[in-house]
Amino acid sequence: MSKVGRWTHKLSVLDYNQVGGINEAFKMVYDFYVKPDETVLDMCCGKKLMYRGYDYPNVEFNDVVPELEADYHYDCREISKHIDKTYNWAVYDPPYVDIKGRDDERDDDYKYDMVGDLDDFREFTLLSKAEILNLLEPGGGVIAKITDFHWDGELHGHHDLIEWFRPEFYIWDLRIYRFFRRGFNINWYTRKCFKTHSYFLVFKSKT
């Protein structure tokens, strides 16, 4: 059997039909990169959908929404003012951009209005990146999760994060999670769902 390269091993594409939900995909990515004794801070954990069904004793959780279960409830754009410790890893699953004109019942749950447009998303990420740098150990890493989206007729998402995390971070690896979901305000030949992708971007600090 030929040797499986870094970019072609079984984690390169995680298919819903093979691995299950986003929590299963995240578990595979997490276990592959994070060592058992390393510490992790999830910057904006939301409802912890990626963590369902598993125990993550080395992860501390933050979310700005006080009603959500978390260790901290700070704005991730200024969180280092409140936490006096460092971590080996950060998880960054940012709020979604408010895609205008859609009717999605999840909007209220996930506070989409925190990131109004693409410029807001960029500013949100740049400020969060600065806070991550303040909280990471030297050579620390980030696991960022993003689903691509259309804005003003262009596709955005993972390539934006890669660009915005430069120059302080380099992209160490990339994993694609492929799944099907119900569409909103969309009718592609009367289909009720469509294939989409989330990306797990693994960054490493240059310092």
Secondary structure, 3 states (H helix, E strand, C coil): CCCCCCCCCCCCEEEHHHHCCHHHHHHHHHHHHCCCCCCEEECCCCCCHHHCCCCCCCEEEECCCCCCCCCECCCCCCHHHCCCCCEEEEEECCCCCCCCCCCCCCHHHHCHHHCCCHHHHHHHHHHHHHHHHHHEEEEEEEEEEEECEEECCEEECHHHHHHHCCCCEEEEEEEEEEEEEECCCCCCCCCCEEEEEEEEEEEEECC
